[in-house]
């Protein structure tokens, strides 16, 4: 994962170390090095505004930095780059979904999780992965098949339900999605379920009816988490869609899918910086276990490993 972005930062660190002649870096040296880095970042799916922020943060941290003459220059530079990258997204906290939702369960039950995003991004499969992990922890899960628009959507969710072992509440195609979601919520309350996971439609995102449909589901069910699921490989295209969604519906956090087949790595940094929302999980494979918790520190550490 993220091999291209890893190479970008590895090359940058090597370049910085190679120009250190004294114990400090001059502003002129830093400017020359970061101009090359900027292009590499943009080519690695880092949006222009985010690349600008990264470069500015690096300029502040590297100009005049003390570098040991005989010690490990590489480690000193890597530390500065790590701190610069963390500084760019330090206003967005990491959220441990499992711990956070356990805390919520002490106050209310069920916890309602709504999944948002276009068709093809892996929304339904991601819901099933989360259901699998929650059930492994001993929680009872019910899912709402609130995509009543796309042919086969209900059957796809029901198939996951059979494999994983969670119940699916559905209605006929063309039914009011908010009613299906509400029925799932009432079912969960009556039978003591811990979580309600709501699958939603993802047809053309500029469809005004879709946005109103999603807003209605949020009004009716008041989800504790509204999660935008994005395909990491689509980069800025996925970002523009997420920004459009955010104008009409609440987005609390995100899940990045298809990360295992994503060498660029930059869209995750971009999403956090632009949307100011945490990433809860990364989808890293095809099995139900392939949903891993996201940590900014681990992500950036991996880029500099």
Residue, then its C-alpha position, 0 to 999 in steps of 0.5 A: x500500500x501507498x508505495x508511490x507516496x512512500x517513494x516520494x518521501x523517501x526520495x525527499x528525505x535522501x535529497x535533504x540529507x544529501x544537501x546538508x553541508x553544515x549543521x543547518x539547512x538554508x531557506x534556499x536549500x529548503x525551497x529547492x527541495x520542496x519545489x520538487x516534492x510538490x510535483x511528486x505529491x500532486x502526482x501521488x493524489x495529494x490535492x493541490x491545496x493539500x500539497x501547498x499546506x504540506x510544503x509550507x509546513x515543511x519549509x517552516x520545520x526544515x529551514x534552520x533545523x539543527x542536523x548532527x554533523x556526524x550523527x544520524x541525519x536521516x532520522x532527524x530529517x524523517x522526524x521533521x517530515x513526520x511532524x510536518x505531515x502530522x501538523x497538516x492534519x492535527x485539527x482532525x482527531x483520530x476516532x476509534x470507532x469501536x471504543x467510541x460506539x461502546x461508550x455510546x452503548x452505555x448511554x443509548x441503544x441501538x447505535x445507528x450507523x448510516x453508510x453514504x457514497x456512490x455505487x461501486x465504492x464498496x459501501x455495501x461490502x464495507x457495511x458487511x465487514x463492519x457487521x462481521x467485526x461487531x458480531x465478532x465482538x459479541x454485538x447483535x447487528x441488524x441492517x436496513x436495506x434502504x437502497x430501494x432504487x437499484x435492482x439487486x441492492x436488497x439481494x446483495x445485502x441479504x446475501x452478505x447477511x446470510x454469510x455473516x449472520x446478521x438480519x436484514x430489514x427490507x421493503x419492496x423496490x420503490x418503497x420509501x427508504x426512510x420507512x425501511x430504515x425506521x422499521x429497522x430501528x424499531x425492530x432493533x429497539x424491540x429486540x435489543x440489538x446493539x447496532x443498526x447499519x443502514x445501507x443507502x442508495x448511491x445513484x448519480x450523486x447530483x440527483x436532487x431526489x437522492x440527496x433529499x432521500x438521504x436527508x430524510x433518512x437522517x431526520x427519521x433515524x438520527x444516526x450516531x455515525x453517518x459514514x462516507x465510503x470512498x474508493x481511495x483509487x479514485x482520488x480527487x474524483x471521489x473527493x468532489x463527490x464527497x464535498x457535494x454530499x457534505x452540502x446536503x447531508x451530515x458526514x461524521x467520518x469516512x472509510x477508505x476502500x480498495x486501499x490494498x490496490x492503491x499505490x499512490x496513497x495521497x487521497x487519504x491525506x487529502x480527504x482528512x485535510x479537506x473534509x476535516x473529518x476522521x477516517x475510521x477504517x481502511x478496507x484492505x482486502x476481499x474478506x470480511x476481516x479486511x477492515x482495519x482501524x485507521x490511525x493518522x500516526x500509523x499512516x504517516x509512519x508507514x509513509x516514512x518507514 
